[in-house]
Structures are given as structure tokens and as C-alpha cells.
Amino acid sequence: MPGPVRWSTISCPTTPILVLGLWGVSIFFLISGFVIPLSLEKNASSKFLTMRFFRIYPTYWMSLSIGLLFVYFSSQFWGVPVFWNAKILASNILLINDFFLLPSVDLVNWTLVVELKFYLVAACLSPVIRQGKVLPFFIFSLTILMLNWCLNSLHTTPDSAAFLSVLKMLVSGFVYVQFMLIGLFFYYAYQQKIPNQKLVFCALLQLMIFAMTWSCSSIQDQFPIVTKIYFFGFVLFSLAYVFRNTFRKNRLFDFLADISFPLYLVHSLAGYVMIKILMSYACSFYLSVLLALFVVTALAYAIHIFVEMPTNSFGKTIVHYGMSKRMLRKNM
């Protein structure tokens, strides 16, 4: 988790606003855990992963490219070089920077890395999801707990330090996958695969396992209050689930939901750069935030229309074409 970060062209301290952002991320993880099983119910694992690729990567690449353009402009404006090298950028583009212990360039793509891990876990256990079983996921969560505890208890040597550091980082990332499984249990209850009483038991038990794993993981010191923030995210998500029938369609909320993914991706680099530069021209903080919000919302809408929607449709077309081709071969 990100703490105070000082970049060559951007300054992003830990603030109450960042804490609010982390609260939003916790809700996003639960929502993802809730909706992803629905896609797996309808598609085989390979088709699911193909559609997820086109759902994530093209929009992410466009958003990252725009963000990096803002960073380059910022470096020129302040006369400070950008210190990210080709290895850091390439690993971030592929979302594999945690394999090399390299930093995130935008402070948000770490959540996509978590999402990809959840997709792989869900795809591997798709038969279990279709059957509505909970025990395999608790076995998985307890395995992650034990791995984090064992790795964090090991005494490293100079020869093993690099390997163990990478292994700790990879295993610790599954702590968030544990949290996302709470959303999966809500999905089970929504589809009437488990009763509400079992949902309460499973959700609370999984939340406890998540907190225990976090406390013995290698990332516990980076943001110590994360379990508290995620607990409040769990509370809000639970309330929204209980009162789900009271929600009504709203044009503004529907619009924000449509552009939420590109808005989330593009707001970080572009927003921080604009706010900092606008404030250098004596704009107040709140006016700078308002102007930056307007620009990143417009960018997110453009990405949604010209990149996100077409590439999503393209991914579905590929999957459906493959299905049709196989059906024709069977009928010949």
C-alpha cells in the first residue's frame, strides 16, 4: 500500500483524502468479488480470461499513456527529469512490476495487479464457484495465511534475500484476494446458493482471516490502518446489499459508473500534475481540484467511448467467434 510518496515531478502525501480513496478501493474489491463470478457462470475459464484481458489492458494502456504525457509535461514545466527507466515502465505496462519489486508509476495500478490475481484464482476454481462451495476458498485463504506467516518468520541470508523478497511480495498480494472473496460469498447468497445465515458466518470469518493475514504479511507496516479502513468498506458494502432494493436509477450515478474504470485510472497522474501546476499559478487548492476533476472526467469519458467500449466489444466478438467456429466443426 502506498504511504508518503515523493516523485521527481509529482508530490502525493498521505492525507485523509487518500484514506477515503483506500476506503473506496475496499468497496471496489468487494464489488469485483461479487460480479466476477457472474461472468464465470456464463463462460468457460479461457473465454472469461480472454474477455478480462480486453476489459483491462487496452483501457489501462490508454489511461497510462495519457498520464505519462502529463508527467512528461510536468517534468518540462519544473525542469526536473523523470527518473523512471525503461524497466520500470515496461513492468508497469504489463502489470508485472511486483514480480521485480518495482514501484507503481501511478499509485493505482497495484489494484489491477490484485484484480488479475483474483481472476486467475476464480478461473482455476470456476467449477467450485458454479457449485456454490465455500470450503475450498477457506482452504485457499488459510494457505495464504500460513504462507505469509512462514515467509515473514524466515531469517534471510544474503544469498536468499532477493528471492525471498520477491516471494513475500507476490504472496502478500493475495491478502487482497482474500478480502475480495467476501464479495464472492455475497454473490452466493444473492444467487441463493447459500442461506443468509451462512453468508454472515462466512463473511465474518473471511474478514477475520484477512485481518490475521495482513498482520503477519510483509506489507503490514506500509499502511497499518488498512484493516480498519477495509472493515468500514465491508460495513458499507453490507448495508448496500441489505438495502439493495431501495436503490433507483440515477443519470449522474449511471454516467459515473460507466466511466468509473478509466476515471479511476487517469485521475492519478493527470490529476496530481494539473493540481500542482495550477496551484503554482496562485489558483486555490479547491479551484485546482475542481478544474482537474473536470479535465480528467472529460478524458475518462473519451477513453470510455473510443477505447473501453470498442475493446470490450472486440473481446466478446473474439470469444463468440471461437464458440461459433467450434460449433460448426462439431456439426460438420
C-alpha positions as CSV (number, residue, x, y, z in Angstrom):
1,M,0.0,0.0,0.0
2,P,1.3,3.5,-0.8
3,G,2.4,5.7,2.0
4,P,4.0,9.2,1.6
5,V,5.4,9.3,-2.0
6,R,7.8,11.9,-3.4
7,W,8.3,11.7,-7.2
8,S,10.5,13.8,-9.3
9,T,7.6,15.6,-10.9
10,I,4.7,14.8,-8.6
11,S,4.1,15.2,-4.8
12,C,1.4,12.9,-3.3
13,P,1.4,12.8,0.6
14,T,-0.7,10.5,2.7
15,T,-3.8,12.6,3.6
16,P,-7.4,12.0,4.8
17,I,-8.3,12.2,1.1
18,L,-6.0,9.3,0.3
19,V,-7.6,7.3,3.2
20,L,-11.0,8.0,1.7
21,G,-9.6,6.7,-1.6
22,L,-8.5,3.5,0.1
23,W,-12.0,3.1,1.5
24,G,-13.3,3.3,-2.0
25,V,-10.8,0.7,-3.2
26,S,-12.0,-1.7,-0.5
27,I,-15.6,-1.3,-1.8
28,F,-14.3,-1.8,-5.3
29,F,-12.7,-5.0,-4.3
30,L,-15.9,-6.3,-2.8
31,I,-17.9,-5.3,-5.8
32,S,-15.5,-7.1,-8.1
33,G,-15.6,-10.2,-5.9
34,F,-19.4,-10.0,-6.2
35,V,-19.8,-9.5,-10.0
36,I,-16.8,-11.6,-11.4
37,P,-18.4,-15.0,-10.5
38,L,-21.4,-14.0,-12.7
39,S,-19.2,-13.8,-15.7
40,L,-17.6,-17.2,-14.8
41,E,-21.1,-18.7,-14.6
42,K,-21.7,-17.8,-18.2
43,N,-18.3,-18.5,-19.7
44,A,-15.5,-21.1,-19.6
45,S,-12.3,-20.0,-17.9
46,S,-10.4,-19.4,-21.1
47,K,-13.2,-17.3,-22.5
48,F,-13.5,-15.4,-19.2
49,L,-9.8,-14.6,-19.2
50,T,-9.8,-13.5,-22.8
51,M,-12.7,-11.1,-22.2
52,R,-11.0,-9.8,-19.0
53,F,-7.8,-9.1,-20.9
54,F,-9.7,-6.9,-23.4
55,R,-11.6,-5.4,-20.5
56,I,-8.5,-4.4,-18.5
57,Y,-5.4,-3.9,-20.7
58,P,-6.4,-1.6,-23.6
59,T,-8.2,0.9,-21.3
60,Y,-5.3,0.8,-18.9
61,W,-2.7,1.3,-21.6
62,M,-4.5,4.3,-23.0
63,S,-5.0,5.8,-19.5
64,L,-1.4,5.2,-18.6
65,S,-0.2,6.8,-21.8
66,I,-2.2,9.9,-21.1
67,G,-0.9,10.0,-17.6
68,L,2.7,9.7,-18.7
69,L,2.2,12.5,-21.2
70,F,1.2,14.7,-18.2
71,V,4.2,13.6,-16.3
72,Y,6.5,14.4,-19.2
73,F,4.9,17.9,-19.5
74,S,5.3,18.3,-15.7
75,S,9.0,17.4,-15.9
76,Q,9.5,20.0,-18.6
77,F,7.5,22.6,-16.7
78,W,9.5,22.1,-13.5
79,G,12.8,21.4,-15.2
80,V,13.2,18.1,-13.4
81,P,14.0,14.8,-15.2
82,V,11.7,11.8,-14.9
83,F,13.6,9.1,-13.2
84,W,11.5,6.1,-14.3
85,N,13.6,3.9,-16.5
86,A,12.5,1.5,-19.3
87,K,12.4,-1.5,-16.9
88,I,10.0,0.3,-14.5
89,L,7.8,1.5,-17.3
90,A,7.7,-1.9,-19.2
91,S,6.8,-3.8,-16.0
92,N,4.1,-1.3,-15.2
93,I,2.7,-1.5,-18.7
94,L,2.4,-5.3,-18.4
95,L,1.3,-5.1,-14.7
96,I,4.1,-7.4,-13.5
97,N,6.1,-4.8,-11.6
98,D,5.5,-6.7,-8.3
99,F,7.5,-9.7,-9.8
100,F,10.5,-7.4,-9.9
101,L,9.9,-5.4,-6.7
102,L,9.5,-2.3,-8.9
103,P,7.3,0.7,-7.9
104,S,3.9,1.6,-9.3
105,V,4.2,4.7,-11.5
106,D,0.6,5.9,-10.9
107,L,-0.3,4.6,-7.4
108,V,-3.5,2.9,-8.7
109,N,-2.4,0.1,-11.0
110,W,-1.5,-2.1,-8.0
111,T,-5.2,-2.7,-7.7
112,L,-5.2,-4.1,-11.2
113,V,-2.4,-6.5,-10.3
114,V,-4.7,-7.7,-7.4
115,E,-7.6,-8.0,-9.8
116,L,-5.5,-10.2,-12.2
117,K,-4.6,-12.5,-9.3
118,F,-8.3,-12.8,-8.4
119,Y,-9.2,-13.6,-12.0
120,L,-6.7,-16.4,-12.0
121,V,-7.9,-17.8,-8.7
122,A,-11.5,-17.6,-9.8
123,A,-10.8,-19.1,-13.2
124,C,-8.9,-22.0,-11.6
125,L,-11.7,-22.6,-9.1
126,S,-14.6,-21.9,-11.6
127,P,-16.2,-25.4,-11.1
128,V,-16.2,-24.7,-7.3
129,I,-17.9,-21.3,-7.9
130,R,-20.6,-22.9,-10.1
131,Q,-21.4,-25.4,-7.4
132,G,-21.6,-22.7,-4.7
133,K,-19.0,-24.3,-2.4
134,V,-17.2,-22.3,0.3
135,L,-14.8,-24.7,1.8
136,P,-12.2,-24.6,-1.0
137,F,-12.0,-20.8,-0.7
138,F,-11.4,-21.1,3.1
139,I,-8.7,-23.7,2.4
140,F,-7.1,-21.2,-0.1
141,S,-7.3,-18.3,2.4
142,L,-5.8,-20.3,5.2
143,T,-3.0,-21.4,2.9
144,I,-2.3,-17.8,2.1
145,L,-2.3,-17.0,5.8
146,M,0.2,-19.8,6.5
147,L,2.5,-18.8,3.6
148,N,2.6,-15.1,4.8
149,W,3.3,-16.2,8.3
150,C,6.0,-18.6,7.3
151,L,7.7,-16.3,4.9
152,N,7.7,-13.4,7.3
153,S,9.2,-15.6,10.0
154,L,12.1,-16.8,7.9
155,H,15.6,-15.4,8.6
156,T,17.0,-14.3,5.3
157,T,20.6,-14.8,4.2
158,P,22.5,-12.6,1.7
159,D,22.0,-15.4,-0.9
160,S,18.3,-15.8,-0.4
161,A,17.3,-12.2,0.4
162,A,16.4,-11.2,-3.2
163,F,14.4,-14.4,-3.9
164,L,12.5,-14.2,-0.6
165,S,11.7,-10.6,-1.1
166,V,10.0,-11.3,-4.4
167,L,8.2,-14.3,-2.9
168,K,7.0,-12.2,0.0
169,M,5.7,-9.5,-2.3
170,L,3.9,-12.0,-4.5
171,V,2.3,-13.9,-1.6
172,S,1.3,-10.7,0.2
173,G,-0.6,-9.5,-2.8
174,F,-3.1,-12.4,-2.2
175,V,-4.1,-10.8,1.1
176,Y,-6.4,-8.5,-1.0
177,V,-7.7,-11.5,-2.9
178,Q,-8.8,-12.9,0.5
179,F,-10.8,-9.7,1.0
180,M,-12.4,-10.0,-2.4
181,L,-13.7,-13.5,-1.6
182,I,-16.1,-11.8,0.8
183,G,-17.8,-10.3,-2.2
184,L,-18.0,-13.9,-3.7
185,F,-19.9,-15.1,-0.6
186,F,-22.4,-12.2,-1.0
187,Y,-22.8,-13.4,-4.6
188,Y,-23.5,-16.9,-3.4
189,A,-26.3,-15.6,-1.1
190,Y,-27.7,-13.4,-3.9
191,Q,-27.9,-16.4,-6.2
192,Q,-29.5,-18.4,-3.2
193,K,-26.6,-20.9,-3.3
194,I,-26.2,-20.3,0.5
195,P,-28.6,-19.1,3.1
196,N,-28.2,-15.6,4.7
197,Q,-27.1,-17.1,8.0
198,K,-24.3,-18.9,6.3
199,L,-23.4,-15.7,4.4
200,V,-23.0,-13.8,7.8
201,F,-20.8,-16.6,9.2
202,C,-18.6,-16.9,6.0
203,A,-18.2,-13.2,5.5
204,L,-17.2,-12.5,9.2
205,L,-14.9,-15.5,9.2
206,Q,-13.2,-14.4,6.0
207,L,-12.8,-10.9,7.3
208,M,-11.1,-12.3,10.4
209,I,-8.7,-14.4,8.2
210,F,-8.0,-11.3,6.1
211,A,-7.1,-9.3,9.2
212,M,-4.9,-12.1,10.6
213,T,-3.1,-12.5,7.3
214,W,-2.5,-8.7,7.0
215,S,-1.0,-8.6,10.5
216,C,1.7,-11.2,9.5
217,S,2.3,-10.1,5.9
218,S,5.3,-8.3,4.6
219,I,3.2,-5.2,3.8
220,Q,1.6,-4.7,7.2
221,D,3.9,-1.7,8.0
222,Q,3.3,0.2,4.8
223,F,-0.2,1.3,5.8
224,P,-1.0,0.0,9.4
225,I,-4.7,1.1,9.5
226,V,-5.7,-0.7,6.3
227,T,-7.7,-3.4,8.1
228,K,-9.8,-0.7,9.8
229,I,-10.4,1.1,6.5
230,Y,-11.4,-2.2,4.8
231,F,-13.7,-3.1,7.8
232,F,-15.7,0.1,7.2
233,G,-15.7,-0.7,3.5
234,F,-17.2,-4.1,4.4
235,V,-19.8,-2.4,6.6
236,L,-20.9,0.0,3.8
237,F,-21.0,-2.8,1.2
238,S,-23.1,-5.0,3.6
239,L,-25.6,-2.2,4.1
240,A,-25.8,-1.6,0.4
241,Y,-26.5,-5.3,-0.1
242,V,-29.2,-5.4,2.6
243,F,-31.0,-2.3,1.2
244,R,-30.3,-3.0,-2.4
245,N,-34.0,-2.9,-3.4
246,T,-34.2,0.8,-2.3
247,F,-31.7,2.0,-4.9
248,R,-33.1,3.7,-8.0
249,K,-31.6,4.6,-11.4
250,N,-29.9,8.0,-11.4
251,R,-28.4,9.6,-14.6
252,L,-25.5,11.1,-12.8
253,F,-24.6,7.9,-10.9
254,D,-25.1,5.8,-14.1
255,F,-22.7,8.2,-16.0
256,L,-20.1,8.0,-13.3
257,A,-20.5,4.2,-13.2
258,D,-20.0,4.0,-17.0
259,I,-16.7,6.0,-16.9
260,S,-15.6,4.7,-13.4
261,F,-12.8,2.5,-14.7
262,P,-11.0,5.0,-17.0
263,L,-11.7,7.8,-14.5
264,Y,-10.0,5.8,-11.7
265,L,-7.0,5.0,-14.0
266,V,-6.5,8.5,-15.4
267,H,-7.2,10.7,-12.4
268,S,-4.0,9.9,-10.6
269,L,-1.1,11.1,-12.8
270,A,-3.1,13.7,-14.8
271,G,-4.9,15.0,-11.7
272,Y,-1.9,15.4,-9.5
273,V,0.1,17.1,-12.2
274,M,-2.7,19.6,-13.0
275,I,-3.4,20.4,-9.4
276,K,0.3,21.1,-8.7
277,I,0.8,23.3,-11.8
278,L,-2.5,25.2,-11.3
279,M,-1.5,26.0,-7.7
280,S,1.8,27.3,-8.9
281,Y,-0.2,29.9,-10.8
282,A,-1.9,31.0,-7.5
283,C,-5.1,29.0,-8.0
284,S,-6.6,27.9,-4.7
285,F,-6.4,24.2,-3.9
286,Y,-10.2,23.7,-4.2
287,L,-10.3,25.5,-7.6
288,S,-7.4,23.5,-8.8
289,V,-9.1,20.3,-7.8
290,L,-12.3,21.4,-9.5
291,L,-10.6,22.2,-12.8
292,A,-8.5,19.0,-12.6
293,L,-11.7,17.0,-11.9
294,F,-13.4,18.5,-15.0
295,V,-10.5,17.6,-17.3
296,V,-10.0,14.1,-16.0
297,T,-13.7,13.4,-16.3
298,A,-13.7,14.6,-19.9
299,L,-10.6,12.4,-20.6
300,A,-12.3,9.4,-18.9
301,Y,-15.4,9.9,-21.0
302,A,-13.4,10.0,-24.2
303,I,-11.4,6.8,-23.2
304,H,-14.7,5.1,-22.3
305,I,-16.3,5.9,-25.7
306,F,-13.3,5.4,-28.0
307,V,-11.3,2.7,-26.2
308,E,-13.1,0.9,-23.4
309,M,-16.4,0.2,-25.2
310,P,-14.9,-0.9,-28.6
311,T,-12.2,-3.1,-27.0
312,N,-14.8,-4.8,-24.7
313,S,-17.0,-5.5,-27.7
314,F,-13.9,-6.8,-29.6
315,G,-13.1,-9.2,-26.8
316,K,-16.6,-10.5,-26.7
317,T,-16.6,-10.9,-30.5
318,I,-13.4,-13.0,-30.4
319,V,-15.0,-15.3,-27.8
320,H,-18.2,-15.7,-29.7
321,Y,-16.4,-16.2,-33.0
322,G,-14.4,-19.0,-31.4
323,M,-17.6,-20.6,-30.0
324,S,-19.3,-20.4,-33.4
325,K,-16.3,-21.9,-35.1
326,R,-16.2,-24.9,-32.7
327,M,-19.9,-25.5,-33.1
328,L,-19.6,-25.5,-36.9
329,R,-16.8,-28.1,-36.7
330,K,-18.9,-30.3,-34.4
331,N,-21.9,-30.2,-36.8
332,M,-19.8,-31.0,-39.9
